[in-house]
Amino acid sequence: MKRKTVLCLLAALGLAALLANAEGVRQSVSEALTLCGETVIPSQFLFLTASSLLVSLGVGEVLAPRLEFLMWPLFRVDGAGATALILGLVGGYPIGARTAAELYRENLVSEAEAERLLAFCNTANPAFLISVLGAGVFHSVRVGVWLWLIHVLSALLTGILFRGGATVRAKPRQRFVSRAVPLTTAFVGAVRGALSSMLNICAFVTVFYVLAQPLRNLTGFVGAAAVGFLELFSVIPLVPNSSAGFVLASVLAGWGGVSVLFQTLAVLADSGLSTRNCLLGKAVQSGLSGGLALLVVGYVMG
């Protein structure tokens, strides 16, 4: 009861703060919705639709036998899990996690395998890293490519670290199962599911964009790190074009932001999967990204 009282008090204080700065909040929400309309939705919606459609039509069964020789030795995940890894790397947050949940629902990966995937397949897309951070912040596509390479390598290393000690599969799976789902049915379901996921994503981006605004008053590196810890898109104008900024961008891209974690929780809400690996995996990937960035920053920014 005491904990509930404290939470209610904090919520009331938060509401009072919003009311006290109603005009500033309105402006921040307007900026967040513009961000969603100009950046988040164009970069994510079709990828969300495509990932769901591919899983429904059976891409997991097609990839499973072909990529088994990589996925199981490296990550202790069935070859079908390559679908989540590839789509996550291409499509960005939280498409990899959503695809992992769909593979689990389709019985293409076990629960343990799906939860391993959650640790390393939830990644930023190359367009954000190369175009937005690289070209936009550092004025260099080359720097953006290095940010992307660091991000991919840190994700793969995280997957290896989270593979655990499993040596055998929980249960055998049948390959090349014939899908009875018509293309039209799969397409309609994919678009509807993508719309629902997109609304969740934009809602969390908006909330955390507003919550991050007071942190912008913090100066320099500390302010950028604090804002990026909460919401990744909000940190773009705050990252300095310097060696320290390069390392910071790598760390924050690996982490993804608290906003991304809640977006992931939203797409996993009805999956039955534990979300523990989502948090731990992003923390590990963030640390690995920072370490890798430190190794190459002299060459990249020199």
C-alpha positions as CSV (number, residue, x, y, z in Angstrom):
1,M,0.0,0.0,0.0
2,K,2.9,2.4,0.8
3,R,4.5,1.8,-2.6
4,K,1.1,2.4,-4.3
5,T,0.7,5.7,-2.3
6,V,4.2,6.8,-3.4
7,L,3.5,6.0,-7.0
8,C,0.2,7.9,-6.9
9,L,1.9,10.9,-5.3
10,L,4.6,10.9,-8.0
11,A,1.9,10.7,-10.7
12,A,0.1,13.6,-9.2
13,L,3.2,15.7,-9.1
14,G,3.9,14.8,-12.7
15,L,0.4,15.9,-13.7
16,A,0.9,19.2,-11.8
17,A,4.2,19.8,-13.6
18,L,2.5,19.2,-16.9
19,L,-0.3,21.6,-16.1
20,A,2.2,24.2,-14.9
21,N,3.9,24.2,-18.2
22,A,0.9,23.4,-20.5
23,E,2.1,25.6,-23.4
24,G,5.6,24.0,-23.3
25,V,4.1,20.5,-23.2
26,R,1.8,21.4,-26.1
27,Q,4.8,22.5,-28.2
28,S,6.8,19.4,-27.3
29,V,3.9,17.1,-28.2
30,S,3.6,19.0,-31.5
31,E,7.3,18.5,-32.2
32,A,7.1,14.8,-31.3
33,L,4.1,14.2,-33.6
34,T,5.9,16.0,-36.4
35,L,8.9,13.7,-35.7
36,C,6.6,10.7,-36.0
37,G,5.1,11.9,-39.2
38,E,8.3,12.9,-40.9
39,T,10.7,10.2,-39.6
40,V,9.3,7.4,-37.5
41,I,6.3,6.3,-39.6
42,P,8.0,6.6,-43.0
43,S,11.0,4.6,-41.8
44,Q,9.1,1.9,-39.9
45,F,5.5,1.3,-41.2
46,L,6.3,-0.6,-44.3
47,F,9.0,-2.6,-42.6
48,L,6.5,-3.6,-39.9
49,T,4.1,-4.7,-42.6
50,A,6.7,-6.6,-44.5
51,S,8.1,-8.4,-41.5
52,S,4.6,-9.7,-40.5
53,L,3.7,-10.7,-44.0
54,L,7.0,-12.6,-44.5
55,V,6.5,-14.6,-41.3
56,S,2.9,-15.3,-42.2
57,L,3.8,-16.6,-45.6
58,G,6.6,-18.9,-44.3
59,V,9.9,-17.2,-44.7
60,G,11.0,-18.7,-41.4
61,E,10.6,-22.3,-42.8
62,V,12.5,-21.3,-45.9
63,L,15.5,-19.7,-44.0
64,A,15.6,-22.4,-41.3
65,P,17.5,-25.2,-43.1
66,R,19.7,-22.7,-45.0
67,L,21.0,-20.7,-42.1
68,E,20.9,-23.4,-39.4
69,F,24.7,-23.8,-39.8
70,L,25.2,-20.2,-38.6
71,M,22.3,-19.6,-36.2
72,W,22.6,-22.6,-34.0
73,P,26.4,-22.7,-33.5
74,L,26.7,-19.0,-32.9
75,F,23.4,-18.2,-31.0
76,R,21.8,-21.5,-30.0
77,V,18.7,-20.5,-32.1
78,D,17.0,-22.4,-34.8
79,G,17.7,-21.2,-38.4
80,A,14.3,-19.6,-38.6
81,G,15.5,-17.1,-36.1
82,A,17.6,-15.5,-38.8
83,T,14.3,-13.9,-39.9
84,A,14.2,-11.8,-36.7
85,L,17.9,-11.0,-36.9
86,I,17.8,-9.8,-40.6
87,L,14.6,-7.9,-40.4
88,G,15.7,-6.3,-37.1
89,L,19.0,-5.1,-38.6
90,V,17.3,-3.8,-41.7
91,G,14.0,-2.4,-40.3
92,G,15.1,-1.1,-36.9
93,Y,13.5,-0.9,-33.5
94,P,11.3,-2.8,-32.5
95,I,10.8,-4.9,-35.6
96,G,13.3,-7.6,-34.6
97,A,11.6,-8.2,-31.3
98,R,8.2,-8.2,-32.9
99,T,9.4,-10.8,-35.5
100,A,10.9,-13.0,-32.8
101,A,7.5,-13.0,-31.0
102,E,5.7,-13.9,-34.3
103,L,8.2,-16.8,-34.9
104,Y,7.4,-18.1,-31.4
105,R,3.7,-17.9,-32.0
106,E,4.1,-19.8,-35.2
107,N,6.1,-22.5,-33.3
108,L,9.2,-21.9,-35.5
109,V,11.4,-21.2,-32.5
110,S,11.1,-22.4,-28.9
111,E,10.4,-20.0,-26.0
112,A,14.0,-20.1,-24.9
113,E,15.2,-19.4,-28.4
114,A,12.8,-16.5,-28.9
115,E,14.0,-15.0,-25.6
116,R,17.6,-15.3,-26.7
117,L,16.7,-13.5,-30.0
118,L,15.2,-10.7,-27.9
119,A,18.7,-10.0,-26.5
120,F,20.3,-9.1,-29.8
121,C,17.8,-8.8,-32.7
122,N,16.2,-5.5,-31.5
123,T,18.5,-3.0,-33.3
124,A,18.6,0.4,-35.0
125,N,18.1,0.6,-38.7
126,P,21.0,1.6,-41.1
127,A,19.1,4.6,-42.4
128,F,19.1,6.2,-38.9
129,L,22.7,5.4,-38.2
130,I,24.1,6.3,-41.6
131,S,21.9,9.2,-42.8
132,V,20.5,10.7,-39.6
133,L,23.5,10.3,-37.3
134,G,26.4,10.0,-39.8
135,A,25.4,12.5,-42.4
136,G,23.2,14.7,-40.2
137,V,25.3,15.0,-37.0
138,F,28.8,14.2,-38.2
139,H,28.4,15.4,-41.8
140,S,29.9,12.2,-43.1
141,V,28.4,9.1,-44.6
142,R,31.7,7.3,-43.8
143,V,31.2,8.0,-40.1
144,G,27.6,6.7,-40.3
145,V,28.8,3.5,-41.9
146,W,31.2,3.0,-39.1
147,L,28.4,3.6,-36.6
148,W,26.4,0.9,-38.4
149,L,29.3,-1.6,-38.5
150,I,29.9,-1.1,-34.8
151,H,26.1,-1.5,-34.1
152,V,25.9,-4.8,-36.1
153,L,29.0,-6.3,-34.6
154,S,28.0,-5.4,-31.0
155,A,24.6,-7.0,-31.6
156,L,26.1,-10.2,-32.9
157,L,28.6,-10.3,-30.0
158,T,25.6,-9.8,-27.6
159,G,23.9,-12.7,-29.2
160,I,26.9,-14.9,-28.7
161,L,27.1,-13.9,-25.0
162,F,23.4,-14.7,-24.5
163,R,23.4,-18.1,-26.2
164,G,23.8,-19.9,-22.8
165,G,24.8,-23.5,-22.4
166,A,22.1,-25.1,-24.5
167,T,23.4,-27.9,-26.8
168,V,20.2,-29.5,-28.0
169,R,16.9,-28.1,-29.1
170,A,13.9,-28.2,-26.8
171,K,11.9,-30.0,-29.5
172,P,12.2,-30.9,-33.2
173,R,10.4,-28.8,-35.8
174,Q,9.1,-29.8,-39.1
175,R,10.6,-28.1,-42.1
176,F,8.8,-26.5,-45.0
177,V,5.4,-26.6,-43.5
178,S,2.8,-25.7,-46.2
179,R,1.1,-22.5,-45.3
180,A,-2.7,-22.4,-45.8
181,V,-2.9,-18.7,-45.3
182,P,-4.0,-16.9,-48.5
183,L,-1.9,-13.9,-49.6
184,T,-4.8,-11.5,-49.2
185,T,-5.6,-12.7,-45.7
186,A,-1.9,-12.5,-44.7
187,F,-1.6,-9.0,-46.3
188,V,-4.6,-7.6,-44.5
189,G,-3.4,-9.1,-41.2
190,A,0.0,-7.6,-41.7
191,V,-1.2,-4.1,-42.5
192,R,-3.6,-4.1,-39.5
193,G,-0.9,-5.5,-37.2
194,A,1.6,-2.9,-38.4
195,L,-0.9,-0.1,-37.8
196,S,-1.4,-1.2,-34.3
197,S,2.3,-1.5,-33.6
198,M,2.9,1.9,-35.3
199,L,0.4,3.6,-33.0
200,N,2.2,2.1,-29.9
201,I,5.6,3.2,-31.2
202,C,4.5,6.8,-31.9
203,A,2.7,7.0,-28.5
204,F,5.9,6.1,-26.6
205,V,8.0,8.3,-28.8
206,T,5.7,11.2,-28.0
207,V,5.6,10.6,-24.3
208,F,9.3,10.2,-23.9
209,Y,10.1,13.1,-26.2
210,V,8.1,15.3,-23.7
211,L,9.7,13.7,-20.7
212,A,13.2,14.3,-22.2
213,Q,12.6,18.1,-22.7
214,P,13.7,19.2,-19.2
215,L,16.9,17.3,-19.6
216,R,17.8,19.5,-22.5
217,N,18.6,22.2,-19.9
218,L,21.5,20.1,-18.8
219,T,24.6,21.3,-20.6
220,G,27.1,19.6,-22.8
221,F,27.9,15.9,-22.8
222,V,25.8,15.1,-19.7
223,G,22.7,16.6,-21.2
224,A,23.1,14.7,-24.4
225,A,23.7,11.4,-22.6
226,A,20.6,12.0,-20.3
227,V,18.3,12.8,-23.2
228,G,19.6,9.9,-25.3
229,F,19.1,7.5,-22.4
230,L,15.4,8.3,-22.5
231,E,14.7,8.9,-26.2
232,L,17.0,8.3,-29.1
233,F,15.5,10.7,-31.7
234,S,15.6,13.6,-29.2
235,V,19.3,13.5,-28.8
236,I,20.2,14.1,-32.5
237,P,20.7,17.9,-32.2
238,L,22.7,17.5,-28.9
239,V,25.4,15.1,-30.0
240,P,28.7,17.0,-30.6
241,N,30.6,16.5,-33.9
242,S,33.7,15.2,-32.1
243,S,35.4,12.0,-31.1
244,A,33.5,12.0,-27.8
245,G,30.3,12.5,-29.8
246,F,31.1,9.5,-31.9
247,V,31.5,7.3,-28.9
248,L,28.4,8.7,-27.3
249,A,26.4,8.1,-30.5
250,S,27.6,4.4,-30.6
251,V,26.7,3.9,-26.9
252,L,23.2,5.5,-27.2
253,A,22.4,3.6,-30.5
254,G,23.3,0.4,-28.8
255,W,21.0,1.2,-25.9
256,G,18.2,2.5,-28.0
257,G,16.6,4.5,-25.2
258,V,14.0,3.8,-22.5
259,S,11.4,4.7,-25.1
260,V,12.5,1.8,-27.3
261,L,12.3,-0.6,-24.4
262,F,8.7,0.4,-23.8
263,Q,7.9,0.1,-27.5
264,T,9.3,-3.4,-27.3
265,L,7.2,-4.2,-24.2
266,A,4.2,-3.1,-26.2
267,V,4.8,-5.4,-29.2
268,L,5.5,-8.3,-26.8
269,A,2.6,-7.7,-24.5
270,D,0.5,-10.8,-25.6
271,S,3.4,-13.1,-26.6
272,G,4.0,-14.7,-23.2
273,L,7.8,-14.1,-23.6
274,S,9.9,-12.8,-20.8
275,T,11.2,-9.3,-21.5
276,R,14.3,-9.6,-19.2
277,N,16.7,-10.3,-22.1
278,C,15.4,-7.1,-23.8
279,L,16.8,-4.9,-21.0
280,L,19.9,-6.9,-20.3
281,G,20.7,-7.3,-24.0
282,K,20.5,-3.6,-24.7
283,A,22.7,-2.8,-21.7
284,V,25.3,-5.3,-22.9
285,Q,25.1,-4.1,-26.5
286,S,25.5,-0.5,-25.4
287,G,28.7,-1.3,-23.4
288,L,30.1,-3.3,-26.3
289,S,29.3,-0.5,-28.8
290,G,31.2,2.0,-26.6
291,G,34.2,-0.3,-26.3
292,L,34.3,-0.9,-30.1
293,A,33.9,2.8,-30.8
294,L,36.8,3.6,-28.5
295,L,39.0,1.1,-30.5
296,V,38.3,2.8,-33.8
297,V,37.5,6.4,-32.9
298,G,41.0,7.7,-33.7
299,Y,40.9,6.2,-37.2
300,V,37.3,7.2,-37.9
301,M,37.4,10.8,-36.6
302,G,41.1,11.4,-37.2
